[in-house]
Amino acid sequence: MTSPLALLGGEPVVTAAGPHFSWPPIDDATRARVTTQLESAVSIPSRSGIVADLEDGLQEYFGVRHAITTSSGTAALHAMYAAARVDAGDEVIVPAWTFHATASPLFHLRAVPVLCETSPDGNIDPACAEELITPRTRALMATHLWGRPADTHALAAVAGAHGVSLLEDGSHAHGASVHGRKIGTFGLASAFSLNGPKPLSGGEGGFVLTDDDDTYYRVLTFAHYNKRCRSEIPKSHPLARYAVTGSGLKLRIHPLAAALAFDQLHRLDGYLAGRAEIARFLADHLAGVPGLEVMPVPEGVIASWYGLTLTYHPERLGGLSIERFHQALAAEGAVEFDRPGSTRPLHELPLYQHPGSLFPGHPRHHRQYRAGSFPVAEHAHRHTIKLPVWHREQDLALAEQYVRAAAKVSDHHQELL
Ligand SMILES: *Cc1c(COP(=O)(O)O)cnc(C)c1O
C-alpha cells in the first residue's frame, strides 16, 4: 500500500507544477514562421501565399485533389454539408455521441440530424446507421472520436449500398488511418478543425477535403465568395455566375492561423509517432489498474491519440462512483484526467431536444429523444475518463506519475466508499 490518498490528507503522487499538457507545441521556428507571415500579408482573399501553401500541403499529406481552408471546423462542416447537397428536410445520420458541431450546422440548412447509436468506443455503429436510412437520408456522418477511427469500411459499404454520401468529421483524427488509408478520405468529403487542442492546430481554423470537383466548387461558393470563386470555378460551370456573392458567406482562415497550421503540418507525423509511443506505455500500464479498462485498437488501425480513453468499472471497485474516483485522481495532482463535458450525447442538449425554439421552420419529422434512447453511447460517455496523450520522450516521466496516481486511487478505493 502506498501513502494515504491526497484527497484524505496524504501526499499527492504528481508534484510537477501544472499545466501538464499544452498544445500546440511552439518553438522558435514556429515563431519565425508566424512573424514572417505577419510582415507579408494578414489578409489573403485568393488562393495564394500561405493559404495556397497550406492547402497544397494538406492535399499532399492526405493524398486528395482538393483542400479548402475555412475559419473554423464548424464552418468547414457547414460548408461540407451544403456542398454535399444537404437540403431543407433532408436527413443526415450522425453519431449520438460527438462534439455537437459535427451536426449542429445541419439546423442552419433546415436539415435533420438523425442521431445514431454508437459502438462502445463511441463511434457510430454501422449496423444501427443502416437501420436509420430512409428515402430522406442524404448522408451518413462519421466522427473518429478521440482519434480512434470509426469502422470506415463498414460505413462506406452501407453508404454505397443505399446511395447516400459518406461524410467524415476528422477533427480528432488528423493523420489517423485504417489499413494505410488516411481518415478523411473514405467518403465524398471530410471536414476537420484546426482549433487549439486538435492534433493539427492553427489555433483557429478548419478545412474541407474532397476529390470531387463539383463538391470543391460548391464549398468555394458556400464559404469563399468573390476572388476565390472567380479564379477557381471554371467559367463554364453553372456556379460560376454566382462568383461575386457566392452564397453570401465568407468563412476564410486567418493567414496567421494558416501560418501556424502550416508549421505544425510538417511536424504532425512526428507528433503522432511520439503520441503512439506514450499511448502504448499508458495503455500497457493502466490496463493493469483494477477498475480501469483500456480498449484495444484493432489490427491495421492507427489512432491519432487525441485522447486516450479509459472505461471506468465502478462494480470492480465496490461501487465507487466515477465522480469520486475522478476527484481523487485530481487530488493526486493528476489534473489532466478528464471526464468529457461538452462532447456528450447530443440528445442531452436543448438544441437537439427543442430545435424549433431557435429554428422555427425546423422540419417536423424531427425525432423525439429521451434519456435511454442510446444506451451504449450514454453508458460509454458516463463511464469514460480520458487523458491527453503526450508526444515527447521526456514526457514519459509524467505519464508514469499519472499511472501511479491511478493505481494509488484504485488501491485505496475502499477508503473512498
Ligand atoms: C473541435 C471540433 C469541431 C469544431 O471545430 P471548431 O474549429 O472548434 O469550430 C467539430 N467537430 C469535432 C468532433 C470537434 O472536435
The ligand as an SDF file (V2000), in Angstrom:
LIG
                    3D

 15 15  0  0  0  0  0  0  0  0999 V2000
  -13.4970   20.8870  -32.4320 C   0  0  0  0  0  0  0  0  0  0  0  0
  -14.4990   20.0940  -33.1620 C   0  0  0  0  0  0  0  0  0  0  0  0
  -15.3910   20.6700  -34.0710 C   0  0  0  0  0  0  0  0  0  0  0  0
  -15.4980   22.1360  -34.2690 C   0  0  0  0  0  0  0  0  0  0  0  0
  -14.3360   22.7210  -34.7220 O   0  0  0  0  0  0  0  0  0  0  0  0
  -14.0520   24.2710  -34.4130 P   0  0  0  0  0  0  0  0  0  0  0  0
  -12.7690   24.5170  -35.1580 O   0  0  0  0  0  0  0  0  0  0  0  0
  -13.8900   24.4200  -32.9380 O   0  0  0  0  0  0  0  0  0  0  0  0
  -15.1840   25.0450  -34.9570 O   0  0  0  0  0  0  0  0  0  0  0  0
  -16.2460   19.8300  -34.7410 C   0  0  0  0  0  0  0  0  0  0  0  0
  -16.2700   18.5090  -34.5240 N   0  0  0  0  0  0  0  0  0  0  0  0
  -15.4370   17.9260  -33.6550 C   0  0  0  0  0  0  0  0  0  0  0  0
  -15.5010   16.4450  -33.4720 C   0  0  0  0  0  0  0  0  0  0  0  0
  -14.5470   18.6960  -32.9240 C   0  0  0  0  0  0  0  0  0  0  0  0
  -13.7480   18.1180  -32.0290 O   0  0  0  0  0  0  0  0  0  0  0  0
  1  2  1  0
  2  3  1  0
  2 14  2  0
  3  4  1  0
  3 10  2  0
  4  5  1  0
  5  6  1  0
  6  7  2  0
  6  8  1  0
  6  9  1  0
 10 11  1  0
 11 12  2  0
 12 13  1  0
 12 14  1  0
 14 15  1  0
M  END
$$$$
